[in-house]
Amino acid sequence: MRAVARVSQDGCVGNPVSFFEQVGGEETFHRIVARFYQEVKSDDVLLPLYPEEDLGPAEERLRLFLMQYWGGPHTYSENRGHPRLRMRHVPFTIGPVERDAWLRCMRVAVDEAGLDEAHRKQLWDYLEMAANSLMNSWS
């Protein structure tokens, strides 16, 4: 579940609060993704997978995707259409080594984000699932 109901002081249930809002919104996702790409810059496995010398565009795409997925603005879809993550990653060989490197970099970013344990676990469970689902090579 990515949202919880808002309950006012009089007990009325309002619009749900998204995971995005619960963890601090855009600032939190900016922090996580920026830290992730700091790790990517020094990772011998991941860095060669990025076609752009400047990681800025990739950083923005990941940040916008995660923000949208977790209940934030739909800027990613407005700019790029449906996420189609598997299709977008087909040109890159993603096997166990690449998946593990990605998760290693993301683990640093998530662990340093200052999320409470429940939100950290929820985010991490999704990231592990996503990393596994994007694998297209098993060698």
C-alpha angles and dihedrals in degrees: 000000000000100000141043127206119258112234119196124215090264091055098255116144115231137178114324120259109235125226085246090061095040093059097045105276127243095352092061094048091046089053094048096047095043090052091047091055091048086061093044091056090064098037114106092200101046105034095066090055092066112088094201122076088211110062091198096098092047090048091052093048093051092046093049092046094051092045091052094044092053095049105276130121118323093232092126093060093040090056102033109017124231111001095238090180097180092049093048091052098046093096090062125072105235114181133151093289094052093042092051092047090050091049091046091055092043092049090060091049095047094044091052094046095086096233120159115254097260094052093041090053093046092050093044093049089054093047092051091049092048093048091051093047093053095057112117100168130052100192 
